[in-house]
């Protein structure tokens, strides 16, 4: 367990570090100009106490239910707290752009937090297939890693485990 958790705690080792755009876009229009077919957003500046399930509830309450098919909130297992960012893949570029527009600058966390949500295109991975491939055999999927720390796949709005 300790090796699996240690590897899952540090997904950035050996070149796997999550990357973001060098210069985040200041407007949704700027993001749309280069959007092409991208569907995966990186949400940054999440409150560390925001759990995976809380983020799902928040996205659904904000009118984004059934618009995303993958969600992962990396966490520090020792503290049981998030690392302040998440990857969310949307079912289409149009839904990703709508989410970006709606969520950029979000502050209504439902908990005490002064954090202001930042949104960018996830990099270097994009799309559902890339994230499923990345995490299906990841140490974070080890049977001893608590379920609440694992990435989730959604089909028709319903939670599904990642395929092996």
Secondary structure, DSSP 4 states (H G I P E B T S, - for coil): -HHHHHHHHTTTGGGT--EE-SS--SSHHHHHHT-TT--EEEEES--TT--HHHHHHHHIIIIITTSEEEEE--EETTTTEE-SEEEEEESSHHHHHHHHHHHTT----SSS-----EEEEEES--SHHHHHHHHTTSGGGSTTS-GGGS-EEEETTEEEPPP-
